[in-house]
Amino acid sequence: AVVSTQSTGHYYITNNLRMVKEKAKGEKEVVAGNVATLDFYRKMITGTMILYAVIRWSFGFSWLHIILSLSAGVGLSLLYGSMSSAARPMYGESGNLVHAGTDLNMEGGVTDYFKDIIIVTCVIMLLSLISDYFWYGWLIIPGFALVKLWTTVISPWIFAPAPEVPEGAGMQQEGFKKGMRQTKQRKQANSSNTNTSPGMFSSYR
């Protein structure tokens, strides 16, 4: 029995240590993936802004170009800053990794939409060097947001099926209404009887 207890305890300790190591390994992989992702999008944003500025400066620009490019630059900076802040890891006092931060490569997350917006904005900026009409491509972003809002929130709420009525609930409701009608009829009958009954001194008239 002592040997069996020691074997069980050793198994639990070994299993827990293995789970901790796997978790730590997974968090380190998330940190490494986030670093690579941020580096990729930082290079994309920087290269797009430099290329746009050089070519636009060479061919001339207007106040509209300045406003649009500054708006794109501010938007890209805010998106990248949000991604960097979400992916910032937390370390303990001893330097051990406590939290890896948000996984930027997780599909379906908010940062996944941030990456899409960064890519669309960079492509639009480069294409706008050919024609200013490509700036209208920015309308893809609010259009996609409206479609997503309709399909995930508005449409399910409007076209949600009516809640199913449990069996017997309708009969119980009808019985309740019938009982209420009978009670009301009895009260009306009692009231009419009271009004038509002779008074105390009617026999002396």
N, C-alpha and C positions, 0 to 999 in steps of 0.2 A: 504493500500500500504506500509506503514511503517513497519507493522508487517510482511508482505511478504518479504520485503527487509532484515529485521533482521533475519528471518528464513533462507533465502538463504545464508546470510553471515555466520550464525552459522553452516550451513550444510557444506560449503566449508572449514571452519576452522577445524571442527571435522574430515572431510574426509582427509584433509592434515595431521593432527596430527596422524591419524590412519595409513596412508601410511608411515610416518616417523618412527613410532614405529615398523611397520612390516619390514621395511628395516633394521632398527637397530637390530631387532631380528634375521633377516636372516644373517646379517654380523657376529653377535656373534656366531651363529651356525656354520658358515664357519670357524671362528677362532678356535672354540672348535674341529671341525672335523679335521682341519689341525694339531692341537696339538696332537690329538690321532693318526693320520696317521704318523706323524714324529716320535712319540714315538714307534710305532709298527716297523717301518723300522729301527730305530736306534737299537732296541733290536735285530732284525733279523741280521743286519750287525755285531754287536758286538758279538753275540752268535756264528755266523758262523766263524768269524775270530778266536775267542778263541778256539772253538772246533777243527778247522783245525790245528791251531798251536800246540795244545797239542797232537793230534793224530799223526800229521806229525813228531813232535819231538820224539815221542815214537818209531816210526817205521823207522826213518831215513829220510834224505832228501838230495837232490842234488842241484846244482846251478840252474837247470831248475825249480825245485820246488820253489826255492826262487824267481826267476824272475817272474814266473807265479803268485805266490801268492801276490807278491808286486804289480804287474800290476792290479790284481783283487782288492786289497785293495785301490789303488789309484783311480781306476775307481769308486768303491763304494763310496769313500769319496767325489769325485767330484759330483756324482749324488745326494747324500744326501745333500751336500752343496748347490747345485742348487735348490733343492726342498725347503730347509729351507729358502733360500734367497727369492724365489718367494712367499712363504707363509708368509713372515714377515708382520705383521699388522702395520698400521700407526695410531698414536694417536695424538690428538690435544694438545694444551697447557694446556687445562683444564682437560686432561685425557680422553676425549671422543674419541670413536673409529671413525676414519675418513675413513680408508680403511682396509678391512679385509685381503687383499692380494689375491693371486691366490688360487682358490679352488682346492686343491690337489685331491679331490674326484670327480671332474668333468670328465665325460667320454669323451674320444676323445681328451683331452688336451695333451700338450707336457709332462707334469709331469706324465700322465698316462703311457706313454712309458718309462719314467725313472723308474717307479715302476716295470714295467715288466722286464727291464734290471737288476734291483737289484735282483729280485726273481730268474731269470735265472742264474745270476752269483753266487749267494749263493748256489743254487742247484748244479751247476757244481763243485764248490769248494768242497762240501761235497762228491759228487760222485767220484771226482778225488782221494779221499782217497782209493777207491776200485781199480781204474785203472787210469793210466795217460791218457788213450785214451779219457776219458770223457772231457778233456780240449778242444777237438775238438768241443764240443757242443757250444763253443763260436761263431762258424761260423753261428749259428742260427741267431745271432743279425744282422750282415751285410747282410745275406741272406734275412731276413725279411725286412730290410731297402730297398734292391734292389727291392723286390716284391712290396712294398708300393710305391716306386718311379715310377715303371712301371705302376701300376694300377691307380695312381692318377695324374701323370704328363706326362710321355712319351707316354703311349698308347692313352689317350684322345687327345693328340696333333697330333699324327701320323694318327690316324683313325678318326679324326674329320670329320663330313660330310661337304660337300661343301656348302657354303652359298647359300641360295635360291635366285634366281633371281626374282625380282618383275615382275608381269604381265605387259607387254608392254615395259619392259626395253630392251628386245631383239629386238623388232620392232624399237624402238628409235635408238638403236645402228646401226641396218642395214640401217635405213634412214640416219643417220649421215655419215656412210661409203659411201652410194650412193651419197650423196651430195658432199662429198670430191672428189669422182671419177669424177663427172660431172664438178666440178670446175677445176680439173686438166686437163680434156679433153678440156675445153674452153680455158685454158691458152696455151695448146699445139697448139690448132687451131689458136689462135691469133698470136702465135709466128711463125707458119709456114706461115701465111698470110703476116706477116711483112717481112719475108725473101724472099718470092716470088714476092712481089710487085715491080714495076719498080722504079728506082731511080729518083731523081729530074731532072737530065740532060740526061736521056735516050732518050727523044723525040728529042734531038738535034743531036743525033748520025746519 
